[in-house]
Amino acid sequence: MHIASRNVNWIRAILGKWFYDRVKKNDRDIICLQETKAFETQLPPEFRYHLSDYNIVRHSWEKMWYAGTATLYKKNMNLISSKSKFENIEHFHEDGRVVETKFKEFTLLNVYFPNGWDKADGTEMLSYKLKFYEHFIHYINKLESDWEKIITTWDFNICHRPIDIARPKENENSIWFLPIERAEMDKLEENGYVDVFRHFNPDLKDQYTWRSFRAWSRPRNVGRRLDYFRVSKKVIPHIKKITHQTSVEWSDHCPIILEI
């Protein structure tokens, strides 16, 4: 089974023949999209036609052009249930950040985390970001206590360690690499959620999933690893491989692929 995950940075910008052809050629079992920024009514009619092999679970977000997540899964898969928010937590619902799909073999959470930058109106968002992490860890721990196998994928909007960012010294006081943010990644590890890429590639350098469109960052490979699969320990024996598809363009994030 292959699970693909990508921050598409506005889904309507990537839709086209190349996208549909790529989906058909790759034949992924599950596709997780973050930052879709569109209601379903804003998608072109051919979207459902070209993706007819998939069922789609999307977060019913309330803000136009903001956040948004969607999970596509093959129609032959046995979906048990789906949710689009942290249970009993309404605070984050309007942003459209969470899609949870429960299958017989595992529970998958597709999440777009807050980036933490101040809003244009000056509203401080780092505290909101940290609160989101707190609720997320509490929620997945509850799932884990019910003996579920947990797979999470996300644009986490944090580089965990210096090896995960091109210029750690210059960015040590920047959002996405603040010590207080990176500590949230430590908490995930302390709670038993394994960073799959680093599990298999502990010392591999220059591996980034996000490269800015500015300043020729892509050809110079100046980037950050912001996109992750983290799984509960009981999932690790079932994983075959994880891949960063850095050559794929049309977004500042690249797809990441988990094979189980």
C-alpha positions in Angstrom: 0.0 0.0 0.0 1.2 3.5 -0.9 0.1 6.7 1.0 1.0 10.0 -0.7 1.0 13.3 1.1 1.5 16.8 -0.1 0.9 20.4 0.7 -0.5 21.7 -2.6 -0.6 25.4 -1.7 -4.0 25.9 -3.3 -5.4 22.9 -5.2 -6.8 24.8 -8.1 -3.3 25.9 -9.0 -2.1 22.4 -9.6 -5.1 20.9 -11.3 -4.5 20.0 -15.0 -3.9 17.1 -17.3 -0.4 16.5 -15.9 -1.9 16.2 -12.4 -4.6 13.8 -13.4 -2.2 11.8 -15.5 0.3 11.6 -12.6 -2.4 10.4 -10.2 -3.5 7.7 -12.6 0.1 6.6 -13.4 1.2 6.4 -9.7 -2.0 4.7 -8.6 -1.6 5.5 -4.9 -4.0 3.9 -2.5 -4.4 7.0 -0.4 -3.6 10.6 -1.3 -3.5 13.3 1.5 -3.6 16.9 0.5 -3.0 19.9 2.7 -3.7 23.7 2.2 -6.3 23.0 -0.5 -7.8 26.5 0.0 -11.1 25.7 -1.9 -14.6 24.5 -1.2 -15.7 21.6 -3.3 -18.1 23.8 -5.2 -15.0 25.8 -6.5 -13.4 22.7 -8.0 -13.8 22.1 -11.8 -16.3 19.4 -12.9 -13.6 17.2 -14.3 -12.0 16.9 -10.8 -14.5 14.1 -9.8 -14.4 12.6 -13.2 -10.6 12.1 -13.3 -10.5 10.9 -9.7 -13.4 8.5 -10.0 -11.4 5.7 -8.5 -11.3 7.5 -5.2 -13.7 8.5 -2.5 -12.9 11.9 -1.0 -13.1 12.9 2.7 -12.6 16.6 3.2 -12.6 19.0 6.1 -15.7 21.2 6.0 -13.8 24.3 6.7 -15.5 27.6 7.0 -13.0 30.2 5.8 -12.7 31.0 2.1 -9.2 30.6 0.6 -7.8 29.3 3.9 -6.1 26.1 5.0 -8.2 23.0 4.1 -7.3 19.3 4.0 -8.6 16.4 2.0 -8.0 12.6 1.9 -8.6 10.6 -1.2 -8.7 6.8 -0.8 -9.4 4.0 -3.3 -13.0 2.8 -3.4 -12.0 -0.8 -2.8 -10.7 0.2 0.7 -12.8 -0.5 3.7 -13.4 2.8 5.4 -14.8 2.3 8.9 -15.4 6.0 9.8 -14.1 9.5 9.2 -14.0 12.8 11.1 -12.9 16.3 10.3 -12.0 17.7 13.6 -10.5 16.9 17.0 -13.3 15.3 19.0 -15.0 17.8 21.4 -12.6 20.6 20.4 -14.3 23.2 18.3 -11.6 25.8 18.5 -9.7 24.7 15.4 -12.6 23.5 13.3 -13.1 26.5 11.1 -9.6 26.4 9.8 -10.1 23.0 8.1 -6.9 21.5 9.4 -7.8 17.8 10.2 -9.1 14.8 8.3 -9.2 11.5 10.2 -9.9 8.3 8.3 -10.2 5.0 10.1 -9.6 1.8 8.2 -9.5 -1.8 9.4 -5.7 -1.8 9.5 -4.9 1.7 10.9 -6.2 5.2 11.6 -4.8 7.9 9.4 -4.7 11.6 10.4 -4.0 14.1 7.6 -3.2 17.4 9.2 -2.2 20.9 8.2 -0.6 22.6 11.2 -0.7 26.3 11.8 2.5 28.0 10.6 2.8 30.4 13.5 3.5 33.6 11.6 1.6 36.7 12.7 -1.4 37.5 10.6 -1.5 40.5 8.3 -3.5 42.4 10.9 -0.8 41.9 13.5 -2.6 39.0 15.3 0.0 36.9 17.1 -0.4 33.2 16.1 2.5 31.3 17.7 0.5 30.7 20.9 -2.3 29.3 18.7 0.1 27.0 17.0 1.5 25.7 20.3 -2.1 25.1 21.6 -2.9 23.2 18.4 0.1 20.8 19.1 -1.1 20.3 22.7 -4.5 19.2 21.6 -3.1 17.1 18.8 -0.8 15.1 21.1 -3.6 14.6 23.6 -6.0 13.4 20.8 -3.7 10.9 19.2 -2.7 9.6 22.7 -6.4 8.8 23.2 -6.5 6.9 19.9 -3.3 5.0 20.9 -4.8 4.1 24.3 -7.6 2.4 22.3 -5.0 0.1 20.7 -5.2 1.7 17.3 -2.3 1.8 14.9 -1.8 5.5 14.2 -0.3 7.0 11.0 -0.1 10.7 10.9 1.0 12.8 7.9 1.2 16.6 7.8 2.8 19.8 6.9 4.0 20.2 10.4 5.5 23.7 9.8 8.5 22.8 12.0 12.1 21.7 11.3 12.8 19.3 14.1 16.6 19.3 14.2 19.5 21.3 12.6 19.9 18.5 10.0 16.3 19.3 8.8 17.1 22.9 7.7 19.6 24.3 5.3 20.9 27.2 7.5 20.2 26.3 11.2 22.4 29.0 12.7 20.8 31.8 10.7 17.3 30.6 11.5 17.6 29.7 15.2 15.3 32.6 16.1 12.9 32.2 13.2 9.4 30.7 13.2 9.5 27.0 12.0 12.8 26.5 14.0 12.2 28.1 17.4 13.2 26.0 20.4 9.7 26.2 21.8 8.3 24.7 18.5 11.0 22.0 18.2 10.1 21.0 21.7 6.7 19.9 20.4 8.4 17.4 18.1 10.4 16.1 21.1 7.1 15.6 22.9 5.8 13.5 20.0 8.9 11.3 20.2 8.5 11.0 24.0 5.0 9.9 23.4 6.2 7.1 21.1 5.5 8.6 17.6 8.3 7.8 15.3 9.6 10.2 12.5 9.6 7.6 9.7 12.1 9.4 7.5 14.7 9.8 10.3 14.1 6.3 11.5 15.4 5.0 8.2 17.8 7.9 7.4 19.1 9.2 10.7 22.1 11.0 9.3 21.1 11.8 5.8 21.7 15.5 5.1 20.2 18.0 2.6 16.8 16.3 2.6 14.1 18.9 2.4 10.4 18.8 1.6 10.0 22.6 1.2 12.0 25.0 -0.9 10.9 28.6 -1.4 10.1 29.8 -4.9 12.3 32.8 -4.1 16.1 33.3 -4.5 16.6 30.2 -6.6 16.1 28.0 -3.5 15.1 24.9 -5.4 18.1 24.6 -7.8 20.4 25.4 -4.8 18.6 23.0 -2.6 18.1 25.6 0.2 15.1 24.3 2.1 13.5 22.8 5.1 12.0 19.5 6.1 8.5 20.5 7.1 6.5 17.5 5.9 6.5 14.2 7.9 5.0 10.8 8.4 5.0 10.1 12.1 3.5 6.7 13.3 3.0 4.8 16.5 5.7 2.3 17.2 3.5 -0.7 16.4 3.3 0.5 12.7 7.1 0.6 12.2 7.5 -3.2 11.5 5.0 -2.8 8.6 6.8 0.0 6.8 8.8 -0.8 3.7 10.0 2.6 2.5 9.5 6.4 2.7 10.4 8.7 -0.3 10.7 12.5 -0.8 9.8 13.2 -4.5 11.9 16.4 -4.7 11.8 16.6 -8.5 8.1 17.1 -8.6 7.2 20.8 -9.0 4.1 23.0 -9.0 4.3 23.7 -5.2 6.9 24.8 -2.8 6.4 21.5 -1.0 7.2 18.1 -2.6 5.2 14.9 -2.3 6.2 12.4 0.4 5.3 8.7 -0.1 5.0 6.0 2.6 5.0 2.4 1.5 3.5 -0.1 4.0 
